[in-house]
Amino acid sequence: MIDSQDGAWDRVVCQEPIIHSDRQTSVFAEVYRVLRPGGLFAVSDICAAENANTDIVKAAYARLGATSVWTASDCPAMAREAGLEIAFVEERASDIRSHCDKLAELLDRDAEQLDESLQLVRDNIAVWQDALAAGHITWACLVAEKPASDSSW
């Protein structure tokens, strides 16, 4: 997040910030700090499904450099711990599956022309597709609000 003063923002929108952090609760604490009272936080992120095999999840995450495994139910828990109130939460595993399938289709179409780095992406997408098909990875969406009566103001 950019360097912001406390309470500088009415809205914070993030896509996939938690998967790339090894300090997930800090993401929510920082959002809470920069939101004005009554401000909204919308986040979508890739996460492990409940009861997922963490070795399979970590294998998929490897290309991203992500090492922490958390679940969709951890997201609202971390938001609440930071002081945010949950307005909406939803899992959308089909969205991440659709994304990976489309990416695989594009990479497969030009497989003979891929350089080494794109070949690695193509190989990893297959790992993602397997993990998604087996129900080990999902996608979580959350909207939370900083209470309007925040006493730190």
Beta strands, then each sheet from edge to edge (+ up, - down):
strand 1: 9-15
strand 2: 35-48
strand 3: 85-91
strand 4: 137-145
sheet 1: 1+ 2+ 4- 3+
end
